[in-house]
Amino acid sequence: MTTDDLLARITSDPAICFGKPCIQGHRIWVSFILDQLADGRSVHEILEDYPGLQEADIRACIAYGSAMARERFVAVRSAS
């Protein structure tokens, strides 16, 4: 799966979660997943707590965080 494929899993909609980037189809913020990883939680632990997510969703959050570290703005698909 390419970085573009992963980033396609991230959406932003002003009417959902204040427009914060979220995992597509969920109201789970990218920043929340990155915080969980930074706190030492494993991908497996996160997936156990959020069974609707897939490993690719976690990787998408990492890809988004990486892109944000390089750029000032990362375009994501609108959820609508």
C-alpha positions as CSV (number, residue, x, y, z in Angstrom):
1,M,0.0,0.0,0.0
2,T,1.4,3.4,-1.0
3,T,1.5,6.5,1.1
4,D,-1.2,8.0,-1.1
5,D,-3.4,4.9,-0.5
6,L,-2.9,5.3,3.2
7,L,-3.6,9.0,3.2
8,A,-6.9,8.3,1.3
9,R,-8.0,6.6,4.6
10,I,-7.9,10.0,6.4
11,T,-10.7,12.5,6.0
12,S,-11.6,15.9,7.3
13,D,-15.1,17.4,7.4
14,P,-15.9,20.7,9.2
15,A,-19.2,19.1,10.4
16,I,-17.4,16.1,12.0
17,C,-15.0,16.4,15.0
18,F,-14.5,20.1,14.3
19,G,-12.8,19.3,11.0
20,K,-9.9,17.5,12.6
21,P,-8.4,14.8,10.4
22,C,-10.0,11.5,11.3
23,I,-9.9,7.9,10.1
24,Q,-12.4,7.5,7.3
25,G,-15.7,6.2,8.6
26,H,-14.8,6.8,12.2
27,R,-14.8,9.8,14.6
28,I,-11.3,8.8,15.7
29,W,-8.8,11.7,15.4
30,V,-5.4,11.0,13.8
31,S,-3.8,12.8,16.7
32,F,-5.5,10.5,19.1
33,I,-4.0,7.4,17.4
34,L,-0.6,9.1,17.3
35,D,-0.8,10.0,21.0
36,Q,-1.6,6.4,21.8
37,L,1.5,5.2,19.9
38,A,3.6,7.9,21.5
39,D,2.4,6.7,24.9
40,G,3.9,3.3,24.1
41,R,0.7,1.4,23.1
42,S,1.2,-1.1,20.4
43,V,-0.8,-1.3,17.1
44,H,-2.2,-4.6,18.4
45,E,-3.4,-3.0,21.7
46,I,-5.1,-0.1,19.8
47,L,-6.8,-2.6,17.4
48,E,-8.1,-4.6,20.4
49,D,-9.7,-1.4,21.9
50,Y,-11.1,-0.3,18.5
51,P,-12.1,-3.4,16.6
52,G,-13.6,-1.4,13.8
53,L,-10.1,-0.2,12.8
54,Q,-7.6,-2.0,10.6
55,E,-3.8,-2.0,10.8
56,A,-3.8,0.2,7.6
57,D,-5.8,2.8,9.5
58,I,-3.0,3.0,12.1
59,R,-0.4,3.2,9.4
60,A,-2.4,5.9,7.7
61,C,-2.2,8.0,10.9
62,I,1.5,7.6,10.9
63,A,1.8,8.5,7.3
64,Y,-0.3,11.6,7.9
65,G,1.8,12.6,10.9
66,S,5.0,12.1,8.8
67,A,3.6,14.3,6.0
68,M,2.6,17.0,8.5
69,A,6.2,17.0,9.8
70,R,7.4,17.7,6.3
71,E,4.7,20.1,5.1
72,R,2.6,22.9,6.5
73,F,-0.6,21.5,5.0
74,V,-1.6,18.0,3.9
75,A,-4.7,17.8,1.7
76,V,-7.1,15.0,2.7
77,R,-10.4,13.9,1.2
78,S,-13.5,15.6,2.3
79,A,-15.8,13.1,4.2
80,S,-18.9,14.3,2.3
